[in-house]
Amino acid sequence: MKRILLSALLVLMLPLGACSPTETASTPEDSVIQPFVTGAIPDQDPEKLQRLYSKLADYLEAELGVPVEYQPVTDYTAAVTAFRVGDLDMVWFGGLTGVQ
């Protein structure tokens, strides 16, 4: 009985081999990887924010393996708008913004 179950299981698993992802060619050299753009609420001196978030961008770039940039914004509303339209990929918001 165990042999029959094992054989049936192996037969049923055979089609799964066809489901494996295909190897894709490496990206063409003329394609450019878009940077991951971060931002933050401008609640401090812009130079200090640039210094702090540039360090975060460097860390994320090393961990993720993609270019990461910090983009300063003029005010809170600009940060929310830039995030909504896709100009910023990640923004350091307060808790209220996430709820809204």
C-alpha positions in Angstrom: 0.0 0.0 0.0 2.8 2.4 0.8 4.4 1.7 -2.5 1.2 2.6 -4.3 0.9 5.9 -2.4 4.5 6.7 -3.0 4.2 6.0 -6.7 1.1 8.0 -7.0 2.7 10.9 -5.1 5.7 10.9 -7.5 3.5 10.8 -10.6 1.4 13.7 -9.2 4.6 15.7 -8.6 6.0 15.3 -12.1 3.9 18.1 -13.6 5.3 20.5 -10.9 8.7 20.3 -12.7 7.1 22.2 -15.6 6.0 24.9 -13.2 9.5 26.0 -12.3 10.5 29.6 -13.3 12.4 29.9 -16.5 15.9 31.4 -16.6 15.8 34.9 -17.8 18.6 36.7 -19.6 20.4 39.3 -17.6 19.1 42.9 -18.0 20.3 44.7 -21.0 23.1 47.1 -20.3 21.2 50.0 -21.6 18.4 49.6 -19.0 18.8 51.7 -15.9 17.7 50.6 -12.5 15.4 53.2 -10.9 16.5 54.4 -7.5 14.5 53.7 -4.4 13.6 57.2 -3.3 13.0 58.0 0.4 11.7 61.1 2.1 10.8 62.4 5.6 8.6 65.0 7.3 10.6 68.2 7.3 10.5 68.7 11.0 14.1 69.7 11.5 16.8 71.7 9.8 17.0 70.6 6.1 20.8 70.1 6.3 20.4 67.9 9.3 17.7 65.8 7.6 19.9 65.5 4.5 22.8 64.2 6.7 20.7 61.8 8.7 18.7 60.3 5.8 21.7 60.1 3.5 23.1 57.7 6.1 19.9 55.7 6.0 20.0 55.7 2.2 23.6 54.4 2.2 22.6 51.6 4.6 19.5 50.6 2.5 21.5 50.7 -0.7 24.1 48.3 0.8 21.3 46.0 2.2 19.0 46.0 -0.8 21.5 46.2 -3.6 19.7 49.0 -5.4 20.4 52.7 -5.6 18.7 54.6 -2.8 18.2 58.4 -2.7 16.9 60.8 -0.1 14.7 63.5 -1.6 13.9 66.4 0.7 10.4 67.9 0.6 9.3 71.4 1.5 6.5 70.6 3.9 4.3 67.8 5.3 1.7 68.1 2.5 4.4 67.9 -0.1 5.6 64.7 1.5 2.1 63.1 1.5 1.5 64.2 -2.1 4.8 62.9 -3.4 4.2 59.6 -1.8 0.7 59.3 -3.2 1.8 60.1 -6.8 4.7 57.7 -6.5 7.6 60.3 -6.5 8.6 58.9 -3.1 8.8 55.1 -2.5 9.2 55.4 1.3 8.5 58.3 3.6 9.0 58.7 7.4 5.5 59.8 8.4 3.8 60.1 11.7 1.1 57.7 12.9 -1.8 59.9 11.9 -0.9 60.0 8.3 -1.0 56.2 8.1 -4.4 56.1 9.6 -5.8 58.7 7.2 
